Amino acid sequence: MKVAITGTLPLPRAQVKSMLEDKGAIVMGSISKHSSFLIMGDTGKYEITSKMKKAHELGVKIITL
């Protein structure tokens, strides 16, 4: 499973990354056609981030927190 993260998360990003990796996920810095999903935290004033846009273009599922 390949996962990317965007936005502000309720936990420190390093902790979320570690939790995902402990479950066998590979945390990627960007979205690709090989991504399983995008975890999206609060994006603040940005309604759409570049990772969100690319996920939509590639049909990658977005999980919002």
C-alpha distance (Angstrom), angle and dihedral (degrees) to the residues before:
residue distance angle dihedral
M1 . . .
K2 3.81 . .
V3 3.80 117.3 .
A4 3.81 135.6 -177.9
I5 3.81 127.4 -163.3
T6 3.81 130.4 -147.9
G7 3.79 135.0 174.0
T8 3.80 132.0 19.2
L9 3.79 114.1 -41.8
P10 3.82 129.3 -152.9
L11 3.82 88.8 -120.7
P12 3.81 129.3 42.3
R13 3.81 110.1 -77.2
A14 3.83 91.8 -124.3
Q15 3.80 89.8 55.7
V16 3.82 92.4 49.6
K17 3.80 90.4 47.5
S18 3.80 91.0 50.1
M19 3.81 92.1 48.5
L20 3.81 91.3 50.9
E21 3.80 92.8 46.9
D22 3.81 90.2 49.4
K23 3.82 86.7 59.3
G24 3.81 91.3 51.2
A25 3.80 100.6 -97.1
I26 3.78 124.4 139.3
V27 3.80 109.3 -136.2
M28 3.79 110.5 -145.3
G29 3.79 128.4 -162.4
S30 3.79 92.8 -138.5
I31 3.80 142.2 25.6
S32 3.79 121.0 -99.9
K33 3.78 137.0 163.7
H34 3.81 86.0 -93.1
S35 3.83 93.9 59.9
S36 3.80 116.1 114.6
F37 3.80 94.1 -157.5
L38 3.80 147.4 -29.3
I39 3.79 120.7 -118.6
M40 3.80 108.1 -147.0
G41 3.79 123.1 -162.2
D42 3.80 126.3 178.2
T43 3.80 110.3 -41.6
G44 3.80 95.1 -165.5
K45 3.78 113.0 -154.5
Y46 3.81 92.0 -5.8
E47 3.78 111.3 90.1
I48 3.80 93.3 -173.8
T49 3.79 124.6 26.5
S50 3.80 124.0 -159.9
K51 3.82 89.6 -109.4
M52 3.83 90.5 52.8
K53 3.78 91.4 49.7
K54 3.79 92.8 49.2
A55 3.83 91.6 46.3
H56 3.81 89.7 54.3
E57 3.81 91.5 47.8
L58 3.81 91.8 50.8
G59 3.81 96.3 40.2
V60 3.81 93.4 -116.2
K61 3.82 113.7 159.8
I62 3.83 115.5 -111.9
I63 3.81 120.1 -146.4
T64 3.79 113.7 -162.4
L65 3.79 124.0 -154.9
